[in-house]
Amino acid sequence: MAEATATAPRFCDLLKSGIKFIEKEIQSKTRRIDRLQQELAELMSQLNPDPAQIDVRKREIRELESELESDRAQLNAFQEEFSILCRP
């Protein structure tokens, strides 16, 4: 029984670390998407924009947005788990 209670704080610490990590990833990817959108806007405003570069930026944005969706779902799951299992 003592082993189970000793495991819970470690598990909660792992969850808390995971939550912080995912939050940082979300912030980083959000900033990256913002930069890519600015680059895309600049490319598209050129007189003769390079369609290949535009496609690359659009693909990068889509991929990051997909990753963000997954990250947010994982963050939500971790936060729910933490609130259920690690109440003070």
TINUMI-42835 format. One record per residue: x negated, y, z of N, C-alpha, C, O in turn; residue in one letter. Coordinates in pm, whole numbers, padded with zeros to 5 digits, always signed. Example, Ala and Ser with C-alpha at 12.3 -4.5 7.8 and 13.67 -1.06 7.14 Angstrom:
! TINUMI-42835
-01319-00569+00780-01230-00450+00780-01320-00330+00780-01424-00332+00846A;-01285-00225+00708-01367-00106+00714-01290+00003+00787-01341+00114+00804S;
//
This chain:
! TINUMI-42835
-00082-00119+00000+00000+00000+00000-00086+00126+00000-00053+00223-00068M;-00196+00126+00075-00286+00241+00080-00348+00267-00055-00373+00382-00091A;-00373+00160-00131-00432+00177-00264-00336+00250-00358-00380+00332-00438E;-00207+00222-00349-00108+00288-00433-00101+00437-00403-00090+00519-00494A;-00107+00473-00274-00100+00615-00240-00229+00687-00278-00226+00807-00307T;-00342+00618-00278-00468+00679-00319-00472+00698-00470-00536+00790-00520A;-00404+00611-00543-00401+00620-00689-00316+00737-00736-00349+00801-00835T;-00207+00766-00666-00116+00871-00708-00184+01008-00722-00164+01074-00824A;-00263+01054-00623-00329+01184-00641-00425+01185-00761-00434+01284-00833P;-00495+01075-00781-00587+01069-00896-00508+01075-01026-00548+01143-01120R;-00396+01005-01032-00312+01007-01151-00258+01147-01174-00256+01195-01288F;-00215+01212-01068-00164+01350-01080-00273+01445-01126-00248+01535-01206C;-00394+01425-01077-00507+01507-01122-00534+01486-01271-00564+01581-01344D;-00522+01361-01316-00540+01332-01459-00431+01398-01542-00458+01455-01647L;-00308+01389-01495-00197+01455-01564-00220+01605-01572-00200+01667-01677L;-00260+01664-01460-00284+01808-01456-00394+01847-01554-00383+01947-01625K;-00500+01768-01559-00609+01794-01654-00560+01780-01797-00595+01860-01884S;-00478+01678-01821-00423+01659-01955-00336+01775-01997-00340+01818-02112G;-00257+01825-01905-00170+01940-01934-00254+02062-01971-00225+02131-02069I;-00357+02089-01892-00443+02204-01920-00512+02189-02055-00523+02285-02131K;-00559+02069-02085-00626+02044-02213-00532+02069-02330-00568+02137-02426F;-00411+02015-02321-00315+02031-02430-00276+02178-02445-00261+02228-02557I;-00259+02249-02333-00226+02392-02341-00336+02468-02415-00306+02556-02497E;-00461+02436-02387-00572+02502-02456-00573+02467-02604-00600+02553-02689K;-00544+02342-02636-00537+02300-02776-00427+02376-02850-00447+02420-02964E;-00313+02391-02787-00202+02463-02847-00241+02608-02874-00214+02661-02981I;-00304+02672-02776-00349+02810-02795-00449+02821-02909-00440+02911-02992Q;-00543+02729-02913-00646+02731-03017-00585+02711-03155-00619+02783-03250S;-00495+02615-03167-00433+02588-03297-00342+02702-03340-00333+02733-03459K;-00275+02765-03244-00190+02879-03276-00274+02995-03331-00237+03059-03430T;-00388+03020-03266-00478+03125-03316-00530+03090-03456-00540+03177-03543R;-00564+02964-03476-00615+02920-03607-00508+02937-03715-00539+02982-03825R;-00385+02904-03685-00276+02923-03780-00260+03071-03814-00242+03107-03930I;-00267+03156-03712-00256+03301-03736-00365+03349-03831-00339+03426-03924D;-00488+03302-03808-00600+03341-03896-00578+03290-04038-00600+03363-04135R;-00534+03165-04051-00510+03109-04184-00398+03182-04256-00404+03201-04378L;-00295+03222-04183-00185+03297-04244-00233+03433-04293-00189+03481-04397Q;-00323+03496-04217-00380+03623-04261-00464+03603-04387-00455+03681-04481Q;-00545+03497-04387-00626+03466-04505-00537+03440-04626-00565+03486-04736E;-00429+03365-04604-00336+03335-04712-00274+03462-04767-00264+03479-04889L;-00233+03551-04679-00174+03678-04723-00275+03759-04804-00240+03820-04905A;-00401+03760-04758-00505+03832-04832-00529+03769-04969-00543+03840-05068E;-00533+03638-04973-00552+03570-05101-00438+03602-05197-00461+03630-05315L;-00316+03597-05146-00201+03619-05233-00187+03764-05278-00120+03792-05378M;-00249+03856-05205-00240+03997-05243-00343+04036-05348-00339+04148-05400S;-00435+03946-05380-00537+03975-05482-00472+03980-05620-00366+03922-05644Q;-00539+04052-05711-00487+04063-05847-00477+03927-05915-00376+03895-05977L;-00582+03849-05903-00583+03715-05963-00614+03612-05855-00726+03562-05847N;-00516+03580-05773-00542+03487-05663-00577+03347-05716-00526+03302-05819P;-00666+03282-05643-00708+03147-05678-00604+03048-05624-00592+03031-05503D;-00529+02983-05713-00425+02890-05668-00480+02776-05583-00412+02728-05492P;-00600+02731-05611-00659+02621-05533-00683+02664-05388-00654+02589-05295A;-00736+02786-05370-00759+02835-05234-00627+02856-05159-00617+02829-05040Q;-00528+02903-05231-00396+02923-05171-00340+02788-05125-00287+02777-05015I;-00351+02688-05211-00302+02554-05176-00375+02498-05055-00314+02435-04968D;-00505+02520-05049-00584+02471-04935-00535+02535-04806-00514+02465-04707V;-00517+02668-04806-00471+02737-04686-00332+02688-04645-00307+02665-04527R;-00243+02672-04742-00108+02625-04711-00111+02485-04651-00037+02455-04557K;-00196+02399-04705-00208+02263-04653-00264+02264-04511-00215+02192-04424R;-00367+02347-04488-00424+02358-04354-00320+02406-04253-00312+02354-04141E;-00240+02503-04293-00136+02556-04205-00033+02447-04174+00006+02429-04058I;+00012+02375-04277+00110+02268-04256+00056+02161-04161+00126+02115-04072R;-00070+02122-04181-00130+02020-04096-00138+02066-03951-00105+01991-03859E;-00181+02190-03931-00191+02242-03795-00053+02256-03731-00037+02229-03612L;+00046+02297-03808+00182+02308-03754+00234+02170-03713+00304+02157-03612E;+00202+02069-03790+00242+01933-03755+00172+01888-03626+00234+01828-03538S;+00043+01919-03615-00031+01887-03493+00027+01960-03373+00038+01904-03264E;+00063+02086-03393+00123+02165-03285+00253+02103-03237+00279+02096-03117L;+00334+02058-03330+00461+01995-03293+00434+01872-03205+00501+01850-03104E;+00337+01793-03245+00301+01674-03168+00243+01713-03031+00277+01653-02929S;+00156+01814-03031+00096+01861-02905+00203+01910-02809+00198+01882-02689D;+00299+01984-02861+00406+02038-02775+00492+01925-02717+00533+01932-02601R;+00518+01823-02797+00595+01709-02747+00516+01636-02637+00572+01597-02535A;+00387+01620-02660+00303+01553-02560+00294+01637-02432+00302+01583-02322Q;+00279+01768-02448+00275+01857-02332+00405+01845-02252+00402+01835-02130L;+00516+01847-02321+00645+01836-02255+00655+01704-02177+00702+01702-02064N;+00611+01595-02238+00615+01465-02171+00526+01464-02047+00566+01414-01942A;+00406+01520-02059+00314+01525-01944+00373+01611-01833+00366+01574-01716F;+00431+01725-01869+00489+01814-01768+00607+01747-01697+00623+01761-01576Q;+00689+01676-01772+00801+01604-01710+00750+01497-01615+00799+01483-01503E;+00651+01421-01661+00593+01315-01579+00534+01375-01451+00552+01322-01342E;+00464+01486-01467+00402+01552-01352+00508+01598-01253+00493+01579-01132F;+00615+01658-01303+00718+01709-01213+00792+01597-01140+00839+01615-01028S;+00801+01481-01203+00868+01368-01139+00777+01299-01038+00819+01268-00926I;+00652+01274-01077+00563+01191-00997+00472+01268-00900+00420+01211-00804L;+00455+01395-00926+00351+01469-00850+00408+01589-00777+00342+01692-00767C;+00526+01577-00728+00585+01687-00651+00505+01708-00524+00461+01613-00460R;+00486+01835-00488+00409+01865-00366+00477+01819-00237+00423+01839-00128P;
//
